[in-house]
Amino acid sequence: MIFQSLVNKEKKISIIGLGYVGLPIALELAKHFSVIGFDINEKRVDMMKQGIDPSKELDASAFDNTDILFTANLEDLKQAHFHIIAVPTDIDEHKIPDLGPLLKATASAGKILKKGDYVIFESTVYPGCTEEDCLPVLEELSGLKLGEDFKIGYSPERIVPGDKVRTLTKILKIVSGSDAEALEEIAKIYGHIITAGIHKAPSIKVAEAAKVIENTQRDINISLMNELAIIFDKMNIDTRAVLEAAGTKWNFHKYFPGLVGGHCISVDPFYLLHKAKQLGHDPQVIAAGRRVNDYIPHFIAKRLVQLLIENGKNPGESKVLVMGVTFKENVSDIRNSKVINLIRELMDYSLNVHSIDPHASPNEVAHEYGISLVDQPVGTYDAVVIAVAHKEYMDMDEAYFKKLSNGQPILFDLKGTLPSPKEGTIIWRL
C-alpha cells in the first residue's frame, strides 16, 4: 500500500503547481513525508528555495522542518510515486473554461508516470473533467492503463486566500478515487495532515460537482444581494440596514452585496454552465447570477457619476481616488479583480482616476491591466471609493476623508466599513 511507503519515506510525493493552493499543501505534507515541489516558473522556485512564498500568504516559518525539494526540472518528478496536480483553472475571454494549464500539468505527469503511481487532481473543474479530459492524456503519454497500472483521484482545494483562521489543515477535505483501494489510500494520506476530517465522496464526479457548486451557490446568493442593492438604491433605502434587520431571524442567511471577483466565485460557475450546455441544458439561475454580478462595476460607476453631477461637479473635470485593487481584503492577489473593471468604467466616463493599494504589486497591476498605481493620494479628490476593506483602511475616519476631498466629501464605501455619515458627508454604499 502506498500510504505506508510514503510514511516510511520509501516513496515520495510530488506537487505540480506551487501557487496559493499547491505551496501550502506541499509544505504541510513535507512535515510528514518526503516531497518534491514542482513549478514551471523558475523565479518562483528560486524564491521558495529561500523560504519565500511568492503569493505572500505564508510566513517564512512555514518552510521550517520540511522535507522538500523545490524544482523546475521535470526529471525530478520521476522520483515521486504520488502526484498532486494543483494548477489554476481559469476562463478565456469568451468565458469558456481554459483547461490549458491543467492539461499541460497532466501531460507533465503523464511523461513521468510509472506503474503503481497515483495522480490526484485538486484544480476546480466541471464534473467529468478528471476522467474524460485528463485521464486520456495520462494514458496516452505514459502508455499505462488506469486500474491495471496506476490510480487517480480528485480532492478539491478549499483554501481561502487571506484567511488565517481556517487554514489548510482546519478545513474538512473531500477525497475521491478511481476505485475503492485508491479512495482508502488517498484518504489516509490527506488524513495524515488534515485535522478537520475527511469526507469520502462515492465517485470522482461527485467530488468535482461538490467543489464547483460551493462557489456557484455563493455567486448566486451574492447576486441576489446585489440585485436587492440596486432596487433599494432606487428606493433610497440602506441595503446594509435592511440586511441587519432581516438577519435577526434565525434562518436568514447573511450575504452582502459587493464586487465578485477572484479566481473562484467569479470563475467556477462558468465551468458548470459550460458542462450543462454540453449536455443540452441552458441554466437560467446560474447564468442570471453571473450577469448580475458582472453588471455591478458598471452600476457603481454610473451612480458615482450621477452623484457628482447632482453635487454640481463636471465628471470630465473630476478626480476620483480608488482605494484597493486586489480581489479581496488583505491579500496581494489581483487575478480577476472586479475593482479593475470599476476603474475602467470610471475612466470611460472621462474621470481622472488615481488608484492605491498597500498590498498589490504596482508592476503586476501595470503588466496585467495597464493601470498605474500611485504610492499615496495626490492632492484632493471629488470622490473617494473604498473598494477593498484592507486593514490599513479600517482606522480611517471621516476627518481623514474630508482632508482628501475637494469640497463636500463623496465617499463610496463598497464594503460598508464606515459608520453612518455625519452632517456634510455623502456616504454611498451597496
C-alpha positions as a printed NumPy array, in Angstrom:
array([[  0.   ,   0.   ,   0.   ],
       [  1.349,   3.399,  -0.997],
       [  0.454,   5.191,   2.244],
       [  2.836,   3.139,   4.364],
       [  5.617,   3.512,   1.791],
       [  5.173,   7.271,   1.924],
       [  5.113,   7.372,   5.725],
       [  8.348,   5.358,   5.774],
       [  9.773,   7.763,   3.156],
       [ 10.476,   4.868,   0.832],
       [  8.467,   6.771,  -1.769],
       [  7.907,  10.482,  -2.412],
       [  5.001,  12.828,  -3.069],
       [  5.129,  15.453,  -5.82 ],
       [  3.082,  18.648,  -6.013],
       [  2.764,  20.03 ,  -9.534],
       [  1.938,  23.739,  -9.346],
       [  3.095,  25.781,  -6.349],
       [  0.657,  28.667,  -6.254],
       [ -1.638,  29.725,  -3.419],
       [ -3.056,  26.17 ,  -3.349],
       [ -0.078,  23.96 ,  -4.172],
       [  2.534,  25.503,  -1.893],
       [  0.595,  25.188,   1.4  ],
       [ -0.201,  21.554,   0.567],
       [  3.421,  20.842,  -0.332],
       [  4.773,  22.348,   2.885],
       [  2.208,  20.671,   5.127],
       [  2.843,  17.271,   3.529],
       [  6.589,  17.86 ,   3.784],
       [  6.287,  17.904,   7.592],
       [  5.411,  14.197,   7.431],
       [  6.512,  12.895,   4.018],
       [  9.343,  13.404,   1.525],
       [  8.043,  15.904,  -1.04 ],
       [  9.078,  17.281,  -4.428],
       [  7.564,  20.682,  -5.208],
       [  7.472,  21.406,  -8.952],
       [  6.625,  24.635, -10.747],
       [  7.434,  25.778, -14.295],
       [  8.211,  29.31 , -13.074],
       [ 11.907,  29.23 , -12.143],
       [ 11.784,  32.643, -10.429],
       [  9.069,  31.414,  -8.092],
       [ 11.024,  28.227,  -7.429],
       [ 14.12 ,  30.254,  -6.529],
       [ 12.072,  32.322,  -4.063],
       [ 10.692,  29.198,  -2.406],
       [ 14.178,  27.757,  -2.08 ],
       [ 14.916,  30.852,   0.033],
       [ 11.836,  30.293,   2.193],
       [  9.744,  32.995,   0.499],
       [  6.13 ,  32.489,  -0.573],
       [  5.666,  34.366,  -3.873],
       [  1.929,  34.637,  -3.14 ],
       [  2.686,  36.367,   0.203],
       [  0.264,  34.094,   2.048],
       [  2.728,  32.093,   4.177],
       [  5.377,  33.232,   6.651],
       [  8.96 ,  32.043,   6.408],
       [  8.294,  29.764,   9.392],
       [  6.008,  27.637,   7.196],
       [  9.132,  26.342,   5.444],
       [ 10.77 ,  25.181,   8.688],
       [ 11.254,  21.468,   9.41 ],
       [ 10.074,  20.355,   5.981],
       [ 11.498,  17.587,   3.801],
       [ 11.001,  19.191,   0.398],
       [ 12.886,  19.696,  -2.859],
       [ 11.78 ,  22.701,  -4.909],
       [ 12.464,  22.266,  -8.606],
       [ 11.558,  23.393, -12.123],
       [ 13.144,  20.272, -13.606],
       [ 10.553,  17.769, -14.823],
       [ 13.045,  14.909, -14.49 ],
       [ 12.973,  15.291, -10.691],
       [  9.321,  14.181, -10.675],
       [ 10.395,  10.686, -11.669],
       [ 11.457,  10.162,  -8.049],
       [  7.837,  10.532,  -6.853],
       [  5.025,   7.977,  -6.801],
       [  2.081,  10.066,  -5.565],
       [  1.471,  13.158,  -7.714],
       [ -0.858,  16.024,  -6.764],
       [ -1.786,  18.496,  -9.527],
       [ -2.774,  21.923,  -8.171],
       [ -2.68 ,  24.386, -11.059],
       [ -5.171,  27.223, -11.676],
       [ -8.227,  26.736, -13.867],
       [ -9.457,  29.956, -15.462],
       [-11.778,  31.072, -18.256],
       [-10.881,  32.683, -21.574],
       [-12.106,  35.997, -22.995],
       [-15.321,  34.275, -24.119],
       [-15.89 ,  32.934, -20.578],
       [-15.225,  29.383, -21.709],
       [-13.203,  27.087, -19.367],
       [ -9.496,  27.287, -20.127],
       [ -8.059,  23.846, -19.392],
       [ -4.67 ,  24.712, -20.907],
       [ -2.627,  24.856, -17.673],
       [ -4.385,  21.767, -16.274],
       [ -3.792,  19.66 , -19.381],
       [ -0.15 ,  20.792, -19.585],
       [  0.368,  19.779, -15.954],
       [ -1.387,  16.485, -16.673],
       [  0.938,  15.943, -19.645],
       [  3.932,  16.545, -17.384],
       [  2.634,  13.877, -15.014],
       [  1.956,  11.513, -17.907],
       [  5.538,  11.777, -19.13 ],
       [  6.979,  10.575, -15.806],
       [  4.188,   8.203, -14.726],
       [  5.242,   4.726, -13.546],
       [  3.427,   1.543, -12.616],
       [  1.986,   1.814,  -9.125],
       [  1.787,   5.621,  -9.209],
       [ -1.167,   7.783,  -8.143],
       [ -2.262,  11.088,  -9.714],
       [ -4.57 ,  13.328,  -7.677],
       [ -6.204,  16.483,  -9.064],
       [ -7.055,  19.479,  -6.868],
       [ -7.901,  22.053,  -9.552],
       [-11.537,  23.165,  -9.805],
       [-13.198,  21.631, -12.875],
       [-16.625,  20.607, -14.155],
       [-17.933,  17.12 , -13.319],
       [-16.329,  14.563, -15.597],
       [-13.192,  16.541, -16.439],
       [-10.762,  14.325, -14.498],
       [-11.872,  11.113, -16.175],
       [-12.91 ,  12.472, -19.578],
       [-10.238,  15.107, -20.263],
       [ -7.238,  14.391, -18.025],
       [ -7.177,  10.599, -17.835],
       [ -6.764,  10.076, -21.622],
       [ -3.704,  12.372, -21.537],
       [ -2.149,  10.334, -18.729],
       [ -2.77 ,   7.035, -20.5  ],
       [ -1.576,   8.231, -23.911],
       [  1.696,   9.762, -22.734],
       [  2.562,   7.055, -20.209],
       [  1.434,   4.036, -22.195],
       [ -0.157,   2.791, -18.962],
       [ -3.756,   1.855, -18.158],
       [ -5.88 ,   3.071, -15.284],
       [ -6.607,   0.336, -12.768],
       [ -4.035,  -2.061, -14.165],
       [ -1.001,   0.209, -13.819],
       [ -1.918,   3.376, -11.904],
       [ -4.746,   5.048,  -9.993],
       [ -6.249,   8.527,  -9.974],
       [ -8.266,  10.634,  -7.578],
       [ -9.82 ,  14.04 ,  -7.119],
       [ -9.65 ,  16.102,  -3.934],
       [-10.805,  19.694,  -4.476],
       [ -8.889,  22.528,  -2.874],
       [-10.77 ,  24.649,  -0.341],
       [ -8.09 ,  27.157,   0.627],
       [ -9.363,  30.71 ,   1.241],
       [ -6.689,  33.356,   0.482],
       [ -6.18 ,  35.745,   3.374],
       [ -7.966,  33.539,   5.935],
       [ -5.55 ,  32.98 ,   8.813],
       [ -8.08 ,  31.028,  10.903],
       [ -9.495,  28.41 ,   8.507],
       [ -6.149,  27.269,   7.181],
       [ -5.435,  24.12 ,   5.143],
       [ -5.411,  21.573,   7.975],
       [ -8.535,  23.06 ,   9.583],
       [-10.77 ,  22.681,   6.516],
       [-12.574,  19.371,   6.044],
       [-11.21 ,  17.641,   2.918],
       [-13.249,  15.888,   0.245],
       [-11.449,  12.94 ,  -1.359],
       [-12.368,  10.53 ,  -4.134],
       [-10.626,   7.737,  -6.004],
       [-10.843,   5.66 ,  -9.169],
       [-11.582,   2.541,  -7.123],
       [-12.149,   1.513,  -3.502],
       [ -8.465,   0.936,  -2.789],
       [ -7.492,   4.296,  -4.265],
       [-10.131,   6.048,  -2.147],
       [ -8.832,   4.496,   1.076],
       [ -5.158,   5.237,   0.341],
       [ -5.856,   8.825,  -0.727],
       [ -7.982,   9.343,   2.393],
       [ -5.158,   8.05 ,   4.609],
       [ -2.575,  10.353,   3.034],
       [ -4.668,  13.518,   3.286],
       [ -5.988,  12.408,   6.658],
       [ -2.416,  12.378,   7.929],
       [ -2.297,  16.209,   7.701],
       [ -5.958,  17.345,   7.8  ],
       [ -7.17 ,  17.668,  11.394],
       [-10.693,  18.783,  10.425],
       [-11.57 ,  15.397,   8.964],
       [-12.034,  13.631,   5.62 ],
       [-15.207,  13.166,   3.571],
       [-15.056,  10.22 ,   1.178],
       [-17.089,  11.009,  -1.921],
       [-18.614,   7.983,  -3.693],
       [-17.124,   8.965,  -7.05 ],
       [-14.747,  11.394,  -8.699],
       [-17.646,  13.145, -10.452],
       [-19.424,  13.716,  -7.149],
       [-16.29 ,  15.329,  -5.694],
       [-15.879,  17.525,  -8.775],
       [-19.527,  18.58 ,  -8.647],
       [-19.366,  19.312,  -4.908],
       [-16.496,  21.717,  -5.417],
       [-17.954,  23.596,  -8.356],
       [-21.336,  24.154,  -6.656],
       [-19.726,  25.524,  -3.471],
       [-18.735,  28.712,  -5.266],
       [-21.737,  28.686,  -7.604],
       [-24.002,  28.81 ,  -4.56 ],
       [-22.106,  31.777,  -3.136],
       [-22.187,  33.531,  -6.504],
       [-25.965,  33.191,  -6.747],
       [-26.545,  34.312,  -3.155],
       [-24.368,  37.392,  -3.612],
       [-26.065,  38.178,  -6.92 ],
       [-29.399,  38.28 ,  -5.08 ],
       [-27.932,  40.779,  -2.61 ],
       [-26.546,  42.85 ,  -5.49 ],
       [-29.927,  42.932,  -7.211],
       [-31.573,  43.932,  -3.939],
       [-28.963,  46.693,  -3.555],
       [-29.9  ,  48.064,  -6.979],
       [-33.614,  48.005,  -6.081],
       [-33.102,  49.555,  -2.637],
       [-30.852,  52.25 ,  -4.085],
       [-33.754,  53.351,  -6.296],
       [-35.933,  53.455,  -3.164],
       [-33.312,  55.352,  -1.143],
       [-33.137,  52.519,   1.41 ],
       [-29.841,  51.488,   3.054],
       [-29.282,  47.855,   1.987],
       [-26.991,  47.158,   4.96 ],
       [-29.689,  48.343,   7.364],
       [-32.213,  46.071,   5.643],
       [-29.885,  43.066,   5.912],
       [-29.171,  43.834,   9.555],
       [-32.886,  43.857,  10.292],
       [-33.638,  40.722,   8.251],
       [-30.667,  38.983,   9.874],
       [-32.438,  38.99 ,  13.217],
       [-34.454,  35.988,  12.008],
       [-32.72 ,  32.718,  12.892],
       [-32.899,  31.177,   9.413],
       [-31.927,  34.216,   7.35 ],
       [-28.588,  33.623,   5.613],
       [-26.285,  36.627,   5.785],
       [-24.756,  37.535,   2.45 ],
       [-23.756,  41.034,   1.411],
       [-23.627,  42.883,  -1.91 ],
       [-20.286,  43.704,  -3.496],
       [-17.822,  43.218,  -6.304],
       [-17.499,  39.49 ,  -7.036],
       [-14.028,  38.76 ,  -8.391],
       [-11.118,  36.455,  -7.728],
       [-10.246,  33.084,  -9.173],
       [-13.102,  31.065,  -7.617],
       [-16.545,  32.619,  -7.22 ],
       [-16.39 ,  34.652, -10.435],
       [-14.943,  31.755, -12.452],
       [-16.265,  28.406, -11.206],
       [-19.923,  28.936, -12.255],
       [-18.797,  29.165, -15.879],
       [-17.422,  25.617, -15.621],
       [-20.835,  24.313, -14.579],
       [-22.55 ,  26.448, -17.238],
       [-20.207,  25.032, -19.886],
       [-20.861,  21.414, -18.922],
       [-24.612,  21.936, -18.671],
       [-24.746,  23.411, -22.167],
       [-22.715,  20.485, -23.498],
       [-25.462,  18.257, -22.096],
       [-28.152,  20.276, -23.851],
       [-29.406,  22.237, -20.824],
       [-29.361,  26.051, -20.707],
       [-29.119,  27.   , -16.978],
       [-31.199,  30.045, -16.078],
       [-30.454,  30.812, -12.424],
       [-26.669,  30.327, -12.614],
       [-26.397,  32.451, -15.757],
       [-28.592,  35.19 , -14.282],
       [-26.447,  35.338, -11.149],
       [-23.33 ,  35.799, -13.25 ],
       [-24.953,  38.583, -15.296],
       [-25.995,  40.499, -12.193],
       [-22.572,  40.254, -10.552],
       [-20.747,  41.217, -13.744],
       [-23.021,  44.274, -14.057],
       [-22.175,  45.708, -10.631],
       [-18.961,  47.614, -11.615],
       [-20.958,  49.471, -14.283],
       [-23.775,  50.197, -11.815],
       [-21.37 ,  51.646,  -9.225],
       [-19.592,  53.82 , -11.793],
       [-22.892,  55.154, -13.111],
       [-24.118,  56.039,  -9.599],
       [-20.857,  57.808,  -8.806],
       [-21.153,  59.96 , -11.92 ],
       [-24.782,  60.747, -11.075],
       [-23.8  ,  61.866,  -7.568],
       [-21.038,  64.062,  -8.942],
       [-23.496,  65.773, -11.289],
       [-26.115,  66.148,  -8.541],
       [-23.479,  67.949,  -6.467],
       [-22.571,  70.378,  -9.22 ],
       [-19.406,  68.649, -10.452],
       [-18.441,  68.032, -14.056],
       [-17.36 ,  64.37 , -14.405],
       [-14.923,  65.269, -17.18 ],
       [-13.124,  67.616, -14.792],
       [-13.39 ,  65.429, -11.679],
       [-10.726,  63.37 ,  -9.931],
       [-11.537,  60.119,  -8.141],
       [ -9.435,  58.054,  -5.732],
       [ -9.966,  54.279,  -5.71 ],
       [ -8.607,  52.629,  -2.574],
       [ -7.748,  48.951,  -3.086],
       [ -7.412,  46.95 ,  -6.318],
       [ -6.868,  43.348,  -5.129],
       [ -9.785,  40.928,  -5.438],
       [-10.347,  40.847,  -1.646],
       [ -9.079,  42.391,   1.57 ],
       [ -5.568,  41.837,   2.942],
       [ -4.252,  39.769,   0.03 ],
       [ -1.91 ,  40.646,  -2.833],
       [ -3.808,  38.637,  -5.45 ],
       [ -5.106,  40.778,  -8.337],
       [ -6.444,  37.951, -10.525],
       [ -9.945,  38.646, -11.851],
       [-10.285,  41.677,  -9.592],
       [-13.535,  43.43 , -10.408],
       [-12.095,  46.666,  -8.997],
       [-10.17 ,  46.824, -12.262],
       [-13.486,  46.684, -14.144],
       [-14.779,  49.511, -11.946],
       [-11.704,  51.644, -12.627],
       [-12.128,  51.14 , -16.378],
       [-15.822,  52.015, -16.157],
       [-14.933,  55.249, -14.343],
       [-12.318,  56.076, -16.97 ],
       [-14.926,  55.504, -19.686],
       [-16.838,  58.399, -18.103],
       [-13.689,  60.571, -18.62 ],
       [-12.951,  60.705, -14.895],
       [ -9.342,  61.165, -13.783],
       [ -8.785,  58.07 , -11.616],
       [ -5.973,  57.534,  -9.108],
       [ -5.617,  54.035,  -7.619],
       [ -3.732,  52.953,  -4.493],
       [ -3.238,  49.612,  -2.734],
       [ -0.748,  48.729,   0.025],
       [ -0.881,  45.014,  -0.85 ],
       [ -0.819,  44.944,  -4.653],
       [  2.385,  44.998,  -6.706],
       [  2.396,  48.106,  -8.958],
       [  4.42 ,  46.176, -11.536],
       [  1.916,  43.309, -11.62 ],
       [ -1.051,  45.685, -11.92 ],
       [  0.645,  47.579, -14.745],
       [  1.642,  44.373, -16.52 ],
       [ -1.702,  42.598, -16.186],
       [ -4.108,  45.511, -16.635],
       [ -2.164,  48.513, -17.948],
       [ -3.19 ,  50.547, -14.894],
       [ -0.689,  52.567, -12.858],
       [ -0.896,  52.698,  -9.073],
       [  0.151,  55.79 ,  -7.146],
       [  2.09 ,  55.398,  -3.896],
       [ -0.261,  57.671,  -1.961],
       [ -3.107,  60.126,  -2.587],
       [ -2.094,  63.213,  -4.545],
       [ -3.944,  66.438,  -3.701],
       [ -7.71 ,  66.374,  -3.221],
       [-10.456,  64.372,  -4.887],
       [-14.05 ,  64.923,  -5.94 ],
       [-14.953,  61.4  ,  -4.826],
       [-13.255,  58.559,  -2.961],
       [-14.085,  54.875,  -3.479],
       [-13.15 ,  52.436,  -0.705],
       [-13.213,  49.364,  -2.921],
       [-11.38 ,  46.815,  -0.748],
       [-11.565,  46.553,   3.06 ],
       [ -7.819,  46.33 ,   3.704],
       [ -6.867,  46.523,   7.368],
       [ -4.918,  49.706,   6.625],
       [ -8.21 ,  51.467,   5.833],
       [-10.145,  50.36 ,   8.897],
       [ -8.956,  53.149,  11.193],
       [ -9.604,  55.947,   8.71 ],
       [-12.413,  58.26 ,   9.811],
       [-14.486,  60.985,   8.179],
       [-11.928,  63.621,   9.187],
       [ -9.308,  61.82 ,   7.084],
       [-11.576,  61.712,   4.056],
       [-12.568,  65.367,   4.466],
       [ -8.892,  66.289,   4.081],
       [ -8.792,  64.259,   0.879],
       [-11.94 ,  65.807,  -0.538],
       [-12.412,  68.749,  -2.847],
       [-15.437,  70.311,  -1.195],
       [-18.174,  68.151,   0.28 ],
       [-16.832,  64.591,   0.693],
       [-18.435,  61.997,  -1.592],
       [-17.446,  58.565,  -0.304],
       [-18.333,  55.27 ,  -1.968],
       [-17.977,  52.686,   0.787],
       [-18.374,  49.436,  -1.159],
       [-17.639,  47.147,   1.801],
       [-19.633,  49.019,   4.448],
       [-16.583,  49.855,   6.554],
       [-17.572,  53.4  ,   7.575],
       [-20.117,  54.393,  10.244],
       [-23.234,  56.364,   9.358],
       [-22.306,  59.762,   7.897],
       [-22.311,  62.998,   9.8  ],
       [-23.62 ,  66.308,   8.516],
       [-21.861,  67.389,   5.335],
       [-20.605,  63.993,   4.141],
       [-22.195,  61.836,   1.457],
       [-21.558,  58.137,   2.006],
       [-22.974,  55.783,  -0.623],
       [-22.745,  52.025,  -0.255],
       [-24.213,  48.99 ,  -1.944]])
